[in-house]
Amino acid sequence: MNDEVHERARALYGSAIGRKRNELVTPALILDLEVVRRNLALMAELMKTKPAKLRAHIKVHKSPDIARMQIEAGAIGIGTATLWEAIVIARAGIKDVFVINEVVGSEKVRAAALLAREVPLKVAVDDTRNVEVLSGAAQEAGSVVGCIIEVDTGMRRCGVGSPEEALKVARRIVELPGLRFDGLTGYEGHCSLEFHKAKREYMARKAMDYFVSVADYLISKGFPCPILSAAGTGTWEITASNPRITEIQPGSYATMDGYHAGLEPRFRQATTVLATIISRRADRIVTDTGKKTVGASQAVLKDYDYPIYRYDEEHGIFDIYGSCPLTVGDTVELLPGYTPFAVSYFDVYHVVEGGKVVDVWPVIPRGPEHGGLLNAFKDR
């Protein structure tokens, strides 16, 4: 599947290979390979002193090529937000895959059970009924699905709300055939809303203290928790330093964005969007990149300090002043405020090294209708 996707991407966008980064048809998603390598090497070096291991989340970049680079740089496995991402990552040859989200819905559950025949798949769970459906699908597929109970550590999203609820789910997992209880996961993402470093670290410690207390409760009831998985880029270092946490799940560190750069400035932004100036007035320039290109989290100009005036659907409008050198037809690069929003609008990365495009890498399909993912499992 991945070879086919690469071939399709190169058939559609391969004419860009060899061009300079500012000569692409716009809007274009650019990936600076040298920056990615630097980010991955930095994380690998920083993780050497931490008791936890790194499981690289790929929901930010949605690229099997970057995922392979993360594994080569020392990640023990990959975390995904969706089953569809997990399918593509597994087909890319990566075997340790954890869907760090609940998989609900008969066709998705069946696809997960079938995928578990190919890789030792793990999924997040927080509901006994969902666990029962997973068991039935796994029995039918002849596979074993690893279940990791999600604990709400303060995010107020998914996850069990108490140690007692975690115990109820753990008991059901162990009772049912086709399932394996692998431990706990908890994302302290609410801490990343706090930009004051000391406050954020205090919040993360508090969240992990609760998380570990849930694990201790399960252990005391006879349910070992071999995996305790948590953290994102905004809290990775403090959580990875906790001796009880076995793995962390950051993703943004690989390519970064404006938001996370404010939380973790040691990593640099590798993803930009190339835009063309399509109009110039005395007080503004307008680019061909709007909200349908960079998403709701707006992008700022790279190398220029002209402020955003407004983003419309297909237009990015910037205030200008002084002797602005930019004119109609010029290209500029934009730094996304939040990379996942921008990436989800594109089919490929234009991979740049030494100022030129050296390849085009596909962005992982965004659902079952993209790339025939669901059809790949219907007749199996």
TABEL-V493408 format. One record per run of one state. SS is the DSSP state (@ for helix, = for strand, . for the rest). FROM is the first residue (numbers start at 1). LEN is the number of residues. If there is no record, write none. Layout:
ss->SS from->FROM len->LEN
ss->SS from->FROM len->LEN
This chain:
ss->. from->1 len->1
ss->@ from->2 len->15
ss->. from->17 len->3
ss->= from->20 len->1
ss->@ from->21 len->3
ss->. from->24 len->4
ss->= from->28 len->5
ss->@ from->33 len->15
ss->. from->48 len->5
ss->= from->53 len->5
ss->. from->58 len->6
ss->@ from->64 len->9
ss->. from->73 len->4
ss->= from->77 len->4
ss->. from->81 len->2
ss->@ from->83 len->9
ss->. from->92 len->5
ss->= from->97 len->6
ss->. from->103 len->3
ss->@ from->106 len->10
ss->. from->116 len->6
ss->= from->122 len->4
ss->. from->126 len->2
ss->@ from->128 len->14
ss->. from->142 len->3
ss->= from->145 len->7
ss->. from->152 len->8
ss->= from->160 len->1
ss->. from->161 len->2
ss->@ from->163 len->13
ss->. from->176 len->3
ss->= from->179 len->8
ss->. from->187 len->2
ss->@ from->189 len->5
ss->. from->194 len->3
ss->@ from->197 len->24
ss->. from->221 len->6
ss->= from->227 len->4
ss->. from->231 len->5
ss->@ from->236 len->5
ss->. from->241 len->6
ss->= from->247 len->2
ss->. from->249 len->3
ss->@ from->252 len->3
ss->. from->255 len->3
ss->@ from->258 len->4
ss->. from->262 len->9
ss->= from->271 len->10
ss->. from->281 len->3
ss->= from->284 len->4
ss->. from->288 len->3
ss->@ from->291 len->4
ss->. from->295 len->5
ss->= from->300 len->2
ss->. from->302 len->6
ss->= from->308 len->4
ss->. from->312 len->4
ss->= from->316 len->4
ss->. from->320 len->11
ss->= from->331 len->5
ss->. from->336 len->3
ss->@ from->339 len->5
ss->. from->344 len->4
ss->= from->348 len->6
ss->. from->354 len->2
ss->= from->356 len->7
ss->. from->363 len->12
ss->@ from->375 len->4
ss->. from->379 len->2
